[in-house]
Amino acid sequence: MAKTPAAAPTAPAPALPPTYEAALQELEGLVASLESGQLPLDQLLTGYQRGAQLLAFCKGKLEAVENQIKVLEGSELKPWA
């Protein structure tokens, strides 16, 4: 009876940093590593995927803050544009 190849085990994704600043710092370090050209191919892919996660996290944080910023105009609060 032929065995079917098992899927390669995937490690759980690392947790996202608690703050925008921590995510940005990790992303900057990751970009420097990727640009160095010194990482093996499998680490390049993993780094790229992590970078995409961090970028999405940072964009989400920025959008959330932007939506919370209000400008007082007369007696009416309106979203800041």
C-alpha positions in Angstrom: 0.0 0.0 0.0 1.5 3.3 -1.1 1.9 6.0 1.5 0.8 9.5 0.6 3.4 12.1 1.3 2.7 14.1 4.5 2.5 17.8 4.2 5.5 19.6 5.7 4.7 20.8 9.2 4.3 24.5 9.3 5.5 26.4 12.3 2.9 28.7 13.8 3.3 32.3 12.7 5.0 34.5 15.3 2.8 36.8 17.2 2.6 40.4 16.0 4.4 43.0 18.1 2.3 44.8 20.7 2.9 48.3 19.3 3.3 50.0 15.9 6.8 51.2 16.9 7.9 47.6 17.7 6.4 46.3 14.4 8.1 49.1 12.5 11.5 48.4 14.2 11.2 44.6 13.4 10.2 45.4 9.8 13.2 47.8 9.3 15.5 45.1 10.6 13.9 42.5 8.4 14.2 44.7 5.3 17.9 45.2 6.0 18.4 41.4 6.3 16.5 40.8 3.1 18.5 43.5 1.2 21.8 42.2 2.4 21.6 39.2 0.1 23.1 36.9 2.7 19.9 34.9 3.6 19.3 31.4 2.2 16.3 31.1 -0.1 14.0 29.5 2.4 14.7 32.3 4.9 14.1 34.9 2.2 10.6 33.5 1.7 9.9 33.4 5.4 11.2 36.9 5.8 9.1 38.2 3.0 6.0 36.6 4.5 6.8 38.1 7.9 7.4 41.4 6.3 4.0 41.3 4.6 2.3 40.5 8.0 4.2 43.4 9.7 3.3 45.8 6.9 -0.4 44.9 7.1 -0.3 45.4 10.9 1.4 48.8 10.6 -1.0 49.9 7.9 -4.0 48.8 10.0 -2.6 50.7 13.1 -2.1 53.9 11.0 -5.6 53.7 9.6 -7.1 53.2 13.0 -5.3 56.2 14.4 -6.2 58.3 11.4 -9.9 57.4 11.9 -9.7 58.5 15.5 -8.2 61.9 14.8 -10.8 64.5 14.9 -10.6 68.2 14.1 -12.7 70.6 16.1 -14.4 72.9 13.6 -16.9 75.3 15.2 -19.1 73.2 17.5 -18.9 70.1 15.3 -16.4 67.3 15.4 -15.6 65.8 12.0 -13.0 63.2 10.8 -9.6 64.7 10.0 -8.9 64.6 6.3 
